[in-house]
Amino acid sequence: MDVLTELYRVLEDRKEHPRPESYTARLLAQGQTEILKKIGEEVIEVLLAAQYQDDQRLVEEVADLTYHVLVLLVARGIPLERIAQELERRRR
């Protein structure tokens, strides 16, 4: 299992079995608008890191963005496999 699939499954578990101490569970409970705000913040941080910071900082910010996009997919009930299928379709 790759790390994205494993993370997606953890996020699904947080949705199905929320725990008060879980950032993911709180974010999911706040709803799509809050998730989208976080994605917007992370996009800006990726752009700033790419322009002004080193490669490690860029990697960290892309990881944050990826995490929040996966939270959105889980919130919407979109399986990660659909993204893989779309990327595969575009590769042809």
DSSP file (Angstrom, degrees, kcal/mol; ACC not computed):
  #  RESIDUE AA STRUCTURE BP1 BP2  ACC     N-H-->O    O-->H-N    N-H-->O    O-->H-N    TCO  KAPPA ALPHA  PHI   PSI    X-CA   Y-CA   Z-CA
    1    1 A M              0   0    0      0, 0.0     2,-0.1     0, 0.0     0, 0.0   0.000 360.0 360.0 360.0 133.1    0.0    0.0    0.0
    2    2 A D     >  -     0   0    0      1,-0.1     4,-2.3     4,-0.0     5,-0.2  -0.401 360.0-106.9 -83.2 165.7    1.4    3.4   -0.9
    3    3 A V  H  > S+     0   0    0      1,-0.2     4,-2.6     2,-0.2     5,-0.2   0.828 117.1  53.8 -64.4 -34.9    1.5    6.3    1.6
    4    4 A L  H  > S+     0   0    0      2,-0.2     4,-2.6     1,-0.2    -1,-0.2   0.912 110.3  46.9 -67.4 -40.9   -1.3    8.2   -0.1
    5    5 A T  H  > S+     0   0    0      2,-0.2     4,-2.2     1,-0.2    -2,-0.2   0.920 113.5  48.9 -64.7 -43.5   -3.7    5.2    0.1
    6    6 A E  H  X S+     0   0    0     -4,-2.3     4,-2.0     2,-0.2    -2,-0.2   0.927 112.6  47.4 -62.5 -45.0   -2.8    4.6    3.7
    7    7 A L  H  X S+     0   0    0     -4,-2.6     4,-2.6     1,-0.2    -2,-0.2   0.917 109.4  54.0 -62.4 -43.6   -3.3    8.3    4.6
    8    8 A Y  H  X S+     0   0    0     -4,-2.6     4,-2.4     1,-0.2    -1,-0.2   0.912 108.5  49.8 -57.2 -43.3   -6.7    8.3    2.7
    9    9 A R  H  X S+     0   0    0     -4,-2.2     4,-2.1     2,-0.2    -1,-0.2   0.879 109.4  51.1 -65.3 -38.1   -7.8    5.3    4.8
   10   10 A V  H  X S+     0   0    0     -4,-2.0     4,-2.2     2,-0.2    -1,-0.2   0.924 110.1  49.9 -63.5 -43.3   -6.8    7.0    8.0
   11   11 A L  H  X S+     0   0    0     -4,-2.6     4,-1.8     1,-0.2    -2,-0.2   0.903 109.1  51.6 -62.7 -41.7   -8.7   10.1    7.0
   12   12 A E  H  X S+     0   0    0     -4,-2.4     4,-2.5     1,-0.2    -1,-0.2   0.911 108.6  51.9 -59.8 -41.5  -11.8    7.9    6.2
   13   13 A D  H  X S+     0   0    0     -4,-2.1     4,-3.0     1,-0.2    -2,-0.2   0.894 106.7  52.7 -63.0 -39.6  -11.5    6.4    9.7
   14   14 A R  H  < S+     0   0    0     -4,-2.2    -1,-0.2     1,-0.2    -2,-0.2   0.851 110.6  48.9 -64.7 -33.1  -11.4    9.8   11.3
   15   15 A K  H  < S+     0   0    0     -4,-1.8    -2,-0.2    -5,-0.2    -1,-0.2   0.920 118.0  38.9 -69.7 -44.2  -14.6   10.7    9.4
   16   16 A E  H  < S+     0   0    0     -4,-2.5    -2,-0.2     1,-0.3    -3,-0.2   0.813 131.2  27.1 -77.1 -31.5  -16.3    7.5   10.5
   17   17 A H  S  < S-     0   0    0     -4,-3.0    -1,-0.3    -5,-0.2    -2,-0.1  -0.587  83.8-167.1-131.4  69.3  -14.9    7.4   14.1
   18   18 A P        -     0   0    0      0, 0.0    -3,-0.1     0, 0.0    -4,-0.1  -0.274   2.9-162.5 -64.9 142.5  -14.2   11.0   15.1
   19   19 A R    >   -     0   0    0     -5,-0.1     3,-2.0     1,-0.1     7,-0.2  -0.975  24.1-127.6-122.4 139.7  -12.1   11.6   18.1
   20   20 A P  T 3  S+     0   0    0      0, 0.0    -1,-0.1     0, 0.0     6,-0.1   0.800 108.4  53.3 -58.5 -30.6  -12.1   15.0   19.9
   21   21 A E  T 3  S+     0   0    0      4,-0.0     2,-0.6     5,-0.0     3,-0.1   0.515  86.3 104.4 -83.5  -2.6   -8.3   15.3   19.8
   22   22 A S    <>  -     0   0    0     -3,-2.0     4,-2.2     1,-0.2     5,-0.2  -0.693  55.9-160.7 -87.4 118.9   -8.1   14.7   16.1
   23   23 A Y  H  > S+     0   0    0     -2,-0.6     4,-2.7     1,-0.2     5,-0.2   0.913  95.9  52.9 -57.8 -43.1   -7.4   17.7   13.9
   24   24 A T  H  > S+     0   0    0      1,-0.2     4,-2.7     2,-0.2     5,-0.2   0.923 108.0  48.9 -61.3 -45.9   -8.8   15.8   10.9
   25   25 A A  H  > S+     0   0    0      1,-0.2     4,-2.1     2,-0.2    -1,-0.2   0.903 112.7  48.3 -61.9 -41.3  -12.0   14.9   12.7
   26   26 A R  H  X S+     0   0    0     -4,-2.2     4,-1.6     2,-0.2    -2,-0.2   0.921 112.0  49.1 -64.9 -43.0  -12.5   18.6   13.7
   27   27 A L  H  X S+     0   0    0     -4,-2.7     4,-0.9     1,-0.2    -2,-0.2   0.922 111.6  48.7 -63.3 -44.2  -11.8   19.8   10.2
   28   28 A L  H >< S+     0   0    0     -4,-2.7     3,-0.6     1,-0.2    -1,-0.2   0.890 109.8  52.7 -61.7 -39.4  -14.2   17.3    8.7
   29   29 A A  H 3< S+     0   0    0     -4,-2.1    -1,-0.2     1,-0.2    -2,-0.2   0.809 101.8  60.1 -67.1 -29.8  -16.9   18.4   11.3
   30   30 A Q  H 3< S-     0   0    0     -4,-1.6     4,-0.3     1,-0.2    -1,-0.2   0.748 108.4-133.9 -71.8 -23.2  -16.4   22.0   10.3
   31   31 A G    <X  -     0   0    0     -4,-0.9     4,-1.9    -3,-0.6     3,-0.4  -0.227  29.2 -50.3  98.9 175.2  -17.5   21.2    6.8
   32   32 A Q  H  > S+     0   0    0      1,-0.2     4,-3.0     2,-0.2     5,-0.2   0.842 124.2  59.9 -59.8 -40.2  -16.4   21.9    3.2
   33   33 A T  H  > S+     0   0    0      1,-0.2     4,-1.9     2,-0.2    -1,-0.2   0.916 109.0  44.3 -58.4 -43.4  -16.1   25.7    3.5
   34   34 A E  H  > S+     0   0    0     -3,-0.4     4,-2.1    -4,-0.3    -1,-0.2   0.884 112.3  52.3 -68.6 -38.0  -13.5   25.4    6.3
   35   35 A I  H  X S+     0   0    0     -4,-1.9     4,-2.3     1,-0.2    -2,-0.2   0.922 109.4  50.1 -62.1 -42.6  -11.6   22.6    4.3
   36   36 A L  H  X S+     0   0    0     -4,-3.0     4,-2.5     1,-0.2    -2,-0.2   0.871 107.2  54.2 -64.9 -36.8  -11.6   24.9    1.3
   37   37 A K  H  X S+     0   0    0     -4,-1.9     4,-2.3    -5,-0.2    -1,-0.2   0.926 109.1  48.6 -60.9 -43.7  -10.2   27.8    3.3
   38   38 A K  H  X S+     0   0    0     -4,-2.1     4,-2.6     2,-0.2    -2,-0.2   0.905 110.1  51.2 -63.4 -41.0   -7.3   25.5    4.5
   39   39 A I  H  X S+     0   0    0     -4,-2.3     4,-2.5     1,-0.2    -1,-0.2   0.927 109.4  51.1 -61.4 -43.6   -6.6   24.4    1.0
   40   40 A G  H  X S+     0   0    0     -4,-2.5     4,-1.9     1,-0.2    -2,-0.2   0.915 110.4  48.6 -59.2 -44.1   -6.5   28.0   -0.1
   41   41 A E  H  X S+     0   0    0     -4,-2.3     4,-2.1     1,-0.2    -1,-0.2   0.917 111.9  49.4 -61.0 -43.5   -4.0   28.8    2.7
   42   42 A E  H  X S+     0   0    0     -4,-2.6     4,-2.4     1,-0.2    -2,-0.2   0.872 106.3  55.5 -67.3 -36.5   -1.9   25.9    1.7
   43   43 A V  H  X S+     0   0    0     -4,-2.5     4,-2.4     2,-0.2    -1,-0.2   0.936 109.0  48.0 -59.7 -45.6   -1.8   26.9   -2.0
   44   44 A I  H  X S+     0   0    0     -4,-1.9     4,-2.6     1,-0.2    -2,-0.2   0.908 111.0  50.9 -61.9 -41.4   -0.5   30.3   -1.0
   45   45 A E  H  X S+     0   0    0     -4,-2.1     4,-2.4     2,-0.2    -1,-0.2   0.869 108.9  51.5 -66.4 -35.5    2.1   28.7    1.2
   46   46 A V  H  X S+     0   0    0     -4,-2.4     4,-2.6    15,-0.2    -2,-0.2   0.940 111.1  48.1 -63.4 -46.5    3.2   26.4   -1.6
   47   47 A L  H  X S+     0   0    0     -4,-2.4     4,-1.9     1,-0.2    -2,-0.2   0.918 113.3  46.9 -61.3 -44.0    3.6   29.3   -4.0
   48   48 A L  H  X S+     0   0    0     -4,-2.6     4,-2.9     2,-0.2     5,-0.4   0.908 112.9  49.1 -65.2 -41.9    5.6   31.3   -1.4
   49   49 A A  H  X S+     0   0    0     -4,-2.4     4,-1.9     1,-0.2     9,-0.3   0.910 110.8  50.7 -63.7 -41.4    7.8   28.3   -0.6
   50   50 A A  H  < S+     0   0    0     -4,-2.6    -1,-0.2     1,-0.2    -2,-0.2   0.877 118.8  37.7 -63.9 -36.8    8.4   27.7   -4.3
   51   51 A Q  H  < S+     0   0    0     -4,-1.9    -2,-0.2    -5,-0.2    -1,-0.2   0.861 134.4  13.8 -83.1 -37.2    9.4   31.3   -4.9
   52   52 A Y  H  < S+     0   0    0     -4,-2.9     2,-0.2    -5,-0.2    -3,-0.2   0.517 110.3  62.7-124.3  -7.0   11.3   32.2   -1.8
   53   53 A Q  S  < S-     0   0    0     -4,-1.9     2,-0.0    -5,-0.4    -4,-0.0  -0.639  79.0 -87.3-122.6 177.4   12.3   29.2    0.3
   54   54 A D     >  -     0   0    0     -2,-0.2     4,-1.9     1,-0.1     3,-0.2  -0.210  44.2 -98.2 -81.2 173.1   14.4   26.1   -0.1
   55   55 A D  H  > S+     0   0    0      1,-0.2     4,-2.5     2,-0.2     5,-0.2   0.854 120.1  56.6 -60.2 -38.0   13.4   22.7   -1.5
   56   56 A Q  H  > S+     0   0    0      1,-0.2     4,-2.4     2,-0.2    -1,-0.2   0.925 107.1  48.5 -62.1 -43.8   12.7   21.2    2.0
   57   57 A R  H  > S+     0   0    0      1,-0.2     4,-2.3     2,-0.2    -1,-0.2   0.904 110.7  51.6 -63.5 -39.7   10.2   23.9    2.8
   58   58 A L  H  X S+     0   0    0     -4,-1.9     4,-2.6    -9,-0.3     5,-0.2   0.920 108.9  50.7 -61.8 -43.7    8.5   23.4   -0.6
   59   59 A V  H  X S+     0   0    0     -4,-2.5     4,-2.2     1,-0.2    -2,-0.2   0.921 110.3  50.3 -59.1 -44.7    8.2   19.7    0.1
   60   60 A E  H  X S+     0   0    0     -4,-2.4     4,-2.0     1,-0.2    -1,-0.2   0.906 112.1  46.4 -61.3 -42.8    6.7   20.4    3.5
   61   61 A E  H  X S+     0   0    0     -4,-2.3     4,-2.5     2,-0.2    -1,-0.2   0.876 110.7  51.7 -71.0 -37.0    4.1   22.7    2.0
   62   62 A V  H  X S+     0   0    0     -4,-2.6     4,-2.7     2,-0.2    -1,-0.2   0.892 109.0  52.3 -65.0 -37.7    3.2   20.4   -0.8
   63   63 A A  H  X S+     0   0    0     -4,-2.2     4,-2.5    -5,-0.2    -2,-0.2   0.918 109.4  49.1 -62.5 -43.1    2.7   17.7    1.8
   64   64 A D  H  X S+     0   0    0     -4,-2.0     4,-2.2     2,-0.2    -2,-0.2   0.924 112.6  47.7 -60.9 -44.6    0.4   20.0    3.7
   65   65 A L  H  X S+     0   0    0     -4,-2.5     4,-2.4     2,-0.2    -2,-0.2   0.922 110.9  51.0 -62.7 -44.5   -1.6   20.8    0.6
   66   66 A T  H  X S+     0   0    0     -4,-2.7     4,-2.4     1,-0.2    -2,-0.2   0.924 108.9  51.9 -59.8 -45.6   -1.8   17.1   -0.4
   67   67 A Y  H  X S+     0   0    0     -4,-2.5     4,-2.0     1,-0.2    -1,-0.2   0.935 111.3  46.3 -55.3 -49.6   -3.2   16.3    3.1
   68   68 A H  H  X S+     0   0    0     -4,-2.2     4,-2.0     1,-0.2    -1,-0.2   0.849 110.2  53.0 -68.5 -33.6   -5.9   18.9    2.9
   69   69 A V  H  X S+     0   0    0     -4,-2.4     4,-2.3     2,-0.2    -1,-0.2   0.907 108.8  50.8 -65.0 -40.5   -6.9   17.9   -0.6
   70   70 A L  H  X S+     0   0    0     -4,-2.4     4,-2.5     2,-0.2    -2,-0.2   0.885 106.5  54.5 -63.7 -37.8   -7.3   14.3    0.6
   71   71 A V  H  X S+     0   0    0     -4,-2.0     4,-2.7     2,-0.2    -1,-0.2   0.921 107.9  50.5 -60.0 -43.0   -9.4   15.6    3.5
   72   72 A L  H  X S+     0   0    0     -4,-2.0     4,-2.2     2,-0.2    -2,-0.2   0.927 109.4  50.2 -60.3 -45.3  -11.7   17.3    0.9
   73   73 A L  H  X>S+     0   0    0     -4,-2.3     5,-2.7     1,-0.2     4,-0.8   0.921 112.1  47.4 -60.0 -43.8  -11.9   14.1   -1.1
   74   74 A V  H ><5S+     0   0    0     -4,-2.5     3,-0.9     1,-0.2    -1,-0.2   0.926 110.2  52.5 -63.0 -44.3  -12.9   12.1    2.0
   75   75 A A  H 3<5S+     0   0    0     -4,-2.7    -1,-0.2     1,-0.3    -2,-0.2   0.875 114.2  43.0 -59.2 -37.6  -15.4   14.8    3.0
   76   76 A R  H 3<5S-     0   0    0     -4,-2.2    -1,-0.3    -5,-0.2    -2,-0.2   0.534 112.4-119.5 -86.3  -7.1  -17.0   14.5   -0.4
   77   77 A G  T <<5 +     0   0    0     -3,-0.9    -3,-0.2    -4,-0.8    -4,-0.1   0.793  60.2 150.8  73.5  28.0  -16.9   10.7   -0.5
   78   78 A I      < -     0   0    0     -5,-2.7    -1,-0.2    -6,-0.2    -2,-0.1  -0.842  43.7-130.2 -95.6 115.5  -14.6   10.7   -3.6
   79   79 A P    >>  -     0   0    0      0, 0.0     3,-1.5     0, 0.0     4,-0.7  -0.323  12.2-125.5 -64.9 145.1  -12.4    7.6   -3.6
   80   80 A L  H >> S+     0   0    0      1,-0.3     4,-1.8     2,-0.2     3,-0.7   0.810 108.0  70.0 -57.8 -30.7   -8.7    8.1   -4.2
   81   81 A E  H 3> S+     0   0    0      1,-0.2     4,-2.7     2,-0.2    -1,-0.3   0.811  89.5  61.6 -59.8 -30.4   -9.0    5.6   -7.0
   82   82 A R  H <> S+     0   0    0     -3,-1.5     4,-2.0     2,-0.2    -1,-0.2   0.871 103.9  48.4 -65.2 -34.8  -11.0    8.1   -9.0
   83   83 A I  H <X S+     0   0    0     -3,-0.7     4,-2.4    -4,-0.7    -2,-0.2   0.924 111.8  49.2 -68.9 -43.8   -8.1   10.5   -9.0
   84   84 A A  H  X S+     0   0    0     -4,-1.8     4,-2.4     1,-0.2    -2,-0.2   0.909 111.1  50.6 -60.8 -42.0   -5.7    7.7  -10.1
   85   85 A Q  H  X S+     0   0    0     -4,-2.7     4,-2.5     2,-0.2    -1,-0.2   0.899 110.0  49.6 -63.6 -40.7   -8.1    6.8  -12.9
   86   86 A E  H  X S+     0   0    0     -4,-2.0     4,-2.0     2,-0.2    -2,-0.2   0.903 111.3  48.7 -66.3 -40.6   -8.4   10.3  -14.1
   87   87 A L  H  X S+     0   0    0     -4,-2.4     4,-1.4     2,-0.2    -2,-0.2   0.907 111.9  49.8 -64.6 -40.2   -4.6   10.7  -14.2
   88   88 A E  H  X S+     0   0    0     -4,-2.4     4,-0.9     1,-0.2     3,-0.3   0.915 108.9  52.3 -62.8 -42.8   -4.3    7.4  -16.0
   89   89 A R  H >< S+     0   0    0     -4,-2.5     3,-0.6     1,-0.2    -1,-0.2   0.896 109.9  49.0 -60.9 -40.1   -6.9    8.6  -18.6
   90   90 A R  H 3< S+     0   0    0     -4,-2.0    -1,-0.2     1,-0.2    -2,-0.2   0.766 102.6  62.9 -71.3 -25.4   -4.9   11.8  -19.2
   91   91 A R  H 3<        0   0    0     -4,-1.4    -1,-0.2    -3,-0.3    -2,-0.2   0.759 360.0 360.0 -71.2 -24.5   -1.7    9.9  -19.6
   92   92 A R    <<        0   0    0     -4,-0.9    -1,-0.2    -3,-0.6    -2,-0.1   0.487 360.0 360.0 -71.5 360.0   -3.0    8.1  -22.7
